[in-house]
Amino acid sequence: MEKVQELYTRMMVELSYALEAKKGQGLVEYALIIALVSVALIAALGLMTGAITGVFSAIQTALNNAN
C-alpha cells in the first residue's frame, strides 16, 4: 500500500508541474490520464490481493512445515 501512496504522490507532483507549465486543453488531458492510471492501479491491486495473500500463505505454510 505504501508503494501506491508513493506513486500517487509522484503523480500529483507531476500534475502540479503540468499545471504550472501547461494551460488549457493539454492540462485537462494530463489530469484525465493521471485519473485513469490511478483507477487502473487501484483495480489491479484489488485483483492481485487474493493472489498475493495466497503466495504469502504458501510461504508461511512451507516455513512452518520446515520446523
VEXZA-57363 format. One record per atom (N, C-alpha, C): x, y, z; residue in one letter. Coordinates in pm, whole numbers, plus 50000, padded with zeros to 5 digits. Example, Ala and Ser with C-alpha at 12.3 -4.5 7.8 and 13.67 -1.06 7.14 Angstrom:
REM residues 2
513194943150780A/512304955050780A/513204967050780A/512854977550708S/513674989450714S/512905000350787S/
This chain:
REM residues 67
500824988250000M/500005000050000M/500875012550000M/502065011250060E/502985022450065E/503445026349925E/503665016349840K/504085019049702K/503005026749626K/501735023449653V/500635030449587V/500615045049631V/500855047349758Q/500885061049809Q/502045068749748Q/503205062249734E/504345068849672E/504055072349526E/503445062949455L/503105065149316L/502085076449303L/501105076449390Y/500095086949389Y/500735100549414Y/501655101049511T/502335113649542T/503135118449423T/503875109249358R/504645113049239R/503745118149128R/502615111449110M/501695115649005M/501125129549034M/500835132249161M/500305145349196M/501365156249178M/502625153049207V/503705162649185V/503835165649036V/503775155148954E/503855157148809E/502665165348760E/501515163048818L/500335170848780L/500525185448817L/501095188048933S/501315201948972S/502315208648879S/503355201248835Y/504285206848738Y/503575209648606Y/502695200648567A/501945202548443A/501025214648454A/500465216648572L/499605228348593L/500375241248574L/501605241548621E/502425253448608E/502885255448464E/503205244548396A/503815245448264A/502785246648152A/501655240048165K/500665239548056K/499355245348104K/498615250548009K/497285255748040K/496325250747935K/495035250947967G/494015247647870G/493815232747850G/493635228947725Q/493275215247690Q/494345205147730Q/495605208447713G/496685199347748G/496655195647895G/496335205247979L/496245202848123L/495125193048155L/494005194648092V/492875185648115V/493235171548071V/493945170247961E/494355157147913E/495285150348013E/496245157748067Y/497135152048168Y/496345147448291Y/495415155448335A/494615152048452A/493795139248427A/493225138048307L/492465126048274L/493335113648269L/494515115048214I/495445103648207I/495835099248348I/496145108748434I/496525105448572I/495355098848645I/494155103848623A/492985097848688A/492765083548639A/492895081248509L/492715067748455L/493785058148505L/495015062748512V/496095054348563V/495845050948710V/495385060648787S/495085058148928S/493995047648944S/492935048848866V/491845039148874V/492345025248833V/493165024648729A/493695011748684A/494585005448791A/495415013348856L/496275008048962L/495465002849079L/494445010149119I/493615005849231I/492894992749195I/492384991949074A/491704979749031A/492674967949025A/493864970248973A/494854959548963A/495254954649102A/495464963749194L/495814959649330L/494684951849394L/493454955949368G/492304948649422G/492244934449368G/492544932849240L/492514919549180L/493684910849227L/494814916949255M/496004909449293M/496054906049440M/495194911949520T/495234909749665T/495104894949700T/494174887949637G/493984873749666G/495204865549629G/495804868549514A/496984861049469A/498164863449562A/498344875749603I/499464879149692I/499274872349827I/498044872549877T/497744865850004T/498024850949994T/497674844949881G/497934830749860G/499414827549859G/500204835949798V/501664833749793V/502244834349934V/501854844550010F/502384845650146F/501904834350235F/500694829650214S/500194818250291S/500994805650259S/501314803650131A/502124792050092A/503524792850152A/504094804650155I/505414806450215I/505354803550364I/504324808750429Q/504174806450573Q/504004791550603Q/503214784750525T/503004770350544T/504304762850525T/505054766250422A/506324759550396A/507304761850511A/507344773850562L/508244776850675L/507804769450801L/506514768650825N/506014761550943N/506284746750933N/506204741150814N/506464726850795N/507954723550799N/508804733450779A/510254731250780A/510764728850923A/510024733651021N/510484731851159N/510144718551205N/
